[in-house]
Amino acid sequence: MVLRHSTNEQRLQGSASPQGTHHYAARFHGTAAPGHFREIPSGLVMSSIGIGTYLGEADNATDRSYTESVIAAVEGGINVIDTAINYRFQRSERAIGEALKHLASKGYSREEIVLCTKAGFLTPDGEMPDDVDEYFAEEYLERGILLPEEIAAGCHCMAPRFLEDQLGRSLANLGVTTVDVFYLHNPETQIDQVPADEFRRRIRAAFEFLESAVATGKIGAYGMATWNAFRENVQSPGHMSLAEIEAMAREAGGPDHHFRFLQLPLNLAMPEALLRPNQTVQAKTFATLQAARALGITVVVSASLLQGQLTRNLPKHITQAIRGESDAERALQFARSAPAVVTALAGMSRAEHVRSNLRMVSMEPAGREEFLKVFEQQAQHL
Ligand SMILES: NC(=O)c1ccc[n+]([C@@H]2O[C@H](COP(=O)([O-])OP(=O)(O)OC[C@H]3O[C@@H](n4cnc5c(N)ncnc54)[C@H](OP(=O)(O)O)[C@@H]3O)[C@@H](O)[C@H]2O)c1
């Protein structure tokens, strides 16, 4: 088991700020293409590509590799770092923590970096314990952090006390006093596990806790990171309405609530967030990306490379429609150029992938006309 405790004094203080992130973008003046850095309503500036830390073995070699990747990413023009407490059993957060320390020693301040994590899935610590049930019983149930009835699908919880505990662990793992974006991780995991009223009650209680965490400065804002919820058809039992969720945030935090981020997959093979009209905002029907824009919610997209599958053998009609020297670049170009997308995440455990994807920093995102070519070409191939 890997244990790492850092006291508040040893942690990097502060959080992403408008001034800090503008300063970060200014470091790349003359090298970053117009449109690579994007300002969101809070004034933060985010890079159009972010580094994700989901995939990979839970071992020391992958830890070191992620640390190297995060350093290379931040040094090269990527200031959005995405993780989750359960990624590689907390090891991804710790690898990022190592990278942040190194970056701080090289003069990159905490204020320049948009640090995002998630909670919801139960996770071991560092490695899979021999007896996983015993681990969760001792670590969580016996200490009253979790009640058995709060666990859904055998793996998921969003009760306030649990979220508070997970946030504390994430801050320690990352070695910081604040995370900028704290997502509820795949809340739809619970949607078919509890009655609809109870599901809403749980979301609302989670939001009340998250508003309190903003008030105490432990998080800058919060959101939902989802897989299916906002891509489903309206009739699907797993579908969620972004407007209803945003209304719950208003109940929890008033008109200036901090539910400001949505993460969901978008890539050449999963275009639903862009194309499926499954959301209603003020009696108008939208696809999720447009709905988020109408509600003032910043969109970060995940799985831009379909977990690596879009980095090779893209069909000719796609390679003709989108600029790029490789299929990886074309796939990233698609995801970051979609309207309303602020940041497209690419998982990169290897620094060689970071260095290759950093070419996108100096390449302009596709304009509307170029972006739409993908669909014209696709239509011809239907
Ligand atoms: N529900 C959720 O909340 C959710 C779900 C999925 C993902 N996410 C977030 O989104 C991030 C991105 O998604 P993902 O990591 O699942 O998948 P992804 O970004 O679509 O693909 C990552 C894979 O692509 C490889 N890769 C990256 N650049 C490459 C290049 N230039 N050439 C060839 N291969 C390349 C990576 O290899 P190496 O690792 O070897 O560098 C990795 O295997 C995640 O890391 C996570 O932070 C969130």
The ligand as an SDF file (V2000), in Angstrom:
LIG
                    3D

 48 52  0  0  0  0  0  0  0  0999 V2000
  -16.2330    9.3660  -17.4850 N   0  0  0  0  0  0  0  0  0  0  0  0
  -15.1370   10.0620  -17.3550 C   0  0  0  0  0  0  0  0  0  0  0  0
  -15.0290   10.8600  -16.4870 O   0  0  0  0  0  0  0  0  0  0  0  0
  -14.0000    9.8280  -18.3120 C   0  0  0  0  0  0  0  0  0  0  0  0
  -14.0050    8.7330  -19.1470 C   0  0  0  0  0  0  0  0  0  0  0  0
  -12.9170    8.5430  -20.0080 C   0  0  0  0  0  0  0  0  0  0  0  0
  -11.8820    9.4610  -20.0060 C   0  0  0  0  0  0  0  0  0  0  0  0
  -11.8880   10.5320  -19.1520 N   0  0  0  0  0  0  0  0  0  0  0  0
  -10.7670   11.5160  -19.1380 C   0  0  0  0  0  0  0  0  0  0  0  0
  -10.4150   11.8150  -20.4780 O   0  0  0  0  0  0  0  0  0  0  0  0
   -9.0320   11.4910  -20.7000 C   0  0  0  0  0  0  0  0  0  0  0  0
   -8.8290   11.0600  -22.1380 C   0  0  0  0  0  0  0  0  0  0  0  0
   -9.4970    9.8250  -22.3940 O   0  0  0  0  0  0  0  0  0  0  0  0
   -8.7440    8.4150  -22.4070 P   0  0  0  0  0  0  0  0  0  0  0  0
   -7.4250    8.5440  -21.7470 O   0  0  0  0  0  0  0  0  0  0  0  0
   -9.6830    7.4090  -21.8720 O   0  0  0  0  0  0  0  0  0  0  0  0
   -8.5820    8.1010  -23.9270 O   0  0  0  0  0  0  0  0  0  0  0  0
   -7.9660    8.9090  -25.1720 P   0  0  0  0  0  0  0  0  0  0  0  0
   -7.4560   10.2140  -24.7650 O   0  0  0  0  0  0  0  0  0  0  0  0
   -9.0030    8.8420  -26.2190 O   0  0  0  0  0  0  0  0  0  0  0  0
   -6.7540    7.9380  -25.6110 O   0  0  0  0  0  0  0  0  0  0  0  0
   -5.6460    7.7370  -24.7880 C   0  0  0  0  0  0  0  0  0  0  0  0
   -4.7370    6.7340  -25.4690 C   0  0  0  0  0  0  0  0  0  0  0  0
   -4.2050    7.3160  -26.6650 O   0  0  0  0  0  0  0  0  0  0  0  0
   -2.7950    7.1660  -26.6750 C   0  0  0  0  0  0  0  0  0  0  0  0
   -2.1940    8.3100  -27.3900 N   0  0  0  0  0  0  0  0  0  0  0  0
   -2.1680    9.6130  -27.0190 C   0  0  0  0  0  0  0  0  0  0  0  0
   -1.5570   10.3600  -27.9520 N   0  0  0  0  0  0  0  0  0  0  0  0
   -1.1740    9.5370  -28.9420 C   0  0  0  0  0  0  0  0  0  0  0  0
   -0.4870    9.7070  -30.1560 C   0  0  0  0  0  0  0  0  0  0  0  0
   -0.0800   10.9140  -30.5830 N   0  0  0  0  0  0  0  0  0  0  0  0
   -0.2650    8.6210  -30.9340 N   0  0  0  0  0  0  0  0  0  0  0  0
   -0.6740    7.3800  -30.5430 C   0  0  0  0  0  0  0  0  0  0  0  0
   -1.3220    7.1440  -29.3960 N   0  0  0  0  0  0  0  0  0  0  0  0
   -1.5810    8.2170  -28.5920 C   0  0  0  0  0  0  0  0  0  0  0  0
   -2.3780    7.0930  -25.2350 C   0  0  0  0  0  0  0  0  0  0  0  0
   -1.1500    6.4090  -25.1280 O   0  0  0  0  0  0  0  0  0  0  0  0
   -0.1350    6.5600  -23.9000 P   0  0  0  0  0  0  0  0  0  0  0  0
   -0.9220    6.5100  -22.6280 O   0  0  0  0  0  0  0  0  0  0  0  0
    0.7580    5.3820  -24.0940 O   0  0  0  0  0  0  0  0  0  0  0  0
    0.6080    7.8670  -24.0310 O   0  0  0  0  0  0  0  0  0  0  0  0
   -3.5500    6.3280  -24.6280 C   0  0  0  0  0  0  0  0  0  0  0  0
   -3.3780    4.9390  -24.7790 O   0  0  0  0  0  0  0  0  0  0  0  0
   -8.7590   10.4100  -19.6560 C   0  0  0  0  0  0  0  0  0  0  0  0
   -7.3760   10.2100  -19.4610 O   0  0  0  0  0  0  0  0  0  0  0  0
   -9.4950   10.9610  -18.4820 C   0  0  0  0  0  0  0  0  0  0  0  0
   -8.7240   11.9840  -17.8910 O   0  0  0  0  0  0  0  0  0  0  0  0
  -12.9500   10.7320  -18.3290 C   0  0  0  0  0  0  0  0  0  0  0  0
  1  2  1  0
  2  3  2  0
  2  4  1  0
  4  5  1  0
  4 48  2  0
  5  6  2  0
  6  7  1  0
  7  8  2  0
  8  9  1  0
  8 48  1  0
  9 10  1  0
  9 46  1  0
 10 11  1  0
 11 12  1  0
 11 44  1  0
 12 13  1  0
 13 14  1  0
 14 15  2  0
 14 16  1  0
 14 17  1  0
 17 18  1  0
 18 19  2  0
 18 20  1  0
 18 21  1  0
 21 22  1  0
 22 23  1  0
 23 24  1  0
 23 42  1  0
 24 25  1  0
 25 26  1  0
 25 36  1  0
 26 27  1  0
 26 35  1  0
 27 28  2  0
 28 29  1  0
 29 30  1  0
 29 35  2  0
 30 31  1  0
 30 32  2  0
 32 33  1  0
 33 34  2  0
 34 35  1  0
 36 37  1  0
 36 42  1  0
 37 38  1  0
 38 39  2  0
 38 40  1  0
 38 41  1  0
 42 43  1  0
 44 45  1  0
 44 46  1  0
 46 47  1  0
M  CHG  2   8   1  16  -1
M  END
$$$$
